[in-house]
Amino acid sequence: MTLGPRLVAEVGPDGWTPVGVFPDALLIGPDDLRDEHWFQLRLN
């Protein structure tokens, strides 16, 4: 399962920038692997 563009659309307007995606990094259940998304927020 991947949220990809939907996740970026949710947090992008708040100033968060995607910096990395690790496919199938999170094992939620026996047959449930999810992507891990890393974001960065620039502090002014």
C-alpha positions as CSV (number, residue, x, y, z in Angstrom):
1,M,0.0,0.0,0.0
2,T,1.3,3.4,-0.8
3,L,-0.1,6.9,-0.1
4,G,2.4,8.6,-2.4
5,P,0.9,11.7,-4.1
6,R,-2.1,11.8,-1.7
7,L,0.2,12.1,1.3
8,V,2.4,14.7,-0.3
9,A,-0.8,16.7,-1.2
10,E,-1.9,16.6,2.4
11,V,1.4,17.9,4.0
12,G,2.8,19.9,1.2
13,P,0.7,23.0,1.8
14,D,1.8,23.1,5.4
15,G,5.5,23.6,4.4
16,W,6.6,19.9,4.6
17,T,8.9,18.7,1.8
18,P,9.3,15.0,1.0
19,V,12.9,13.9,1.3
20,G,12.7,10.1,1.1
21,V,10.6,7.1,0.5
22,F,11.4,3.6,1.6
23,P,9.2,1.1,-0.2
24,D,7.9,-1.8,2.0
25,A,9.8,-0.6,5.0
26,L,7.1,-1.0,7.6
27,L,5.6,-4.4,8.4
28,I,2.2,-3.7,9.9
29,G,0.8,-7.3,9.7
30,P,1.6,-10.7,8.2
31,D,0.8,-9.6,4.7
32,D,0.7,-5.8,5.1
33,L,3.9,-3.9,4.1
34,R,3.8,-0.1,3.8
35,D,6.1,2.5,2.5
36,E,7.8,4.8,5.0
37,H,7.8,8.5,3.9
38,W,10.3,11.0,5.4
39,F,9.5,14.7,5.3
40,Q,11.4,17.8,6.4
41,L,10.0,21.1,7.7
42,R,12.2,24.1,7.2
43,L,12.3,26.2,10.3
44,N,12.7,30.0,9.7
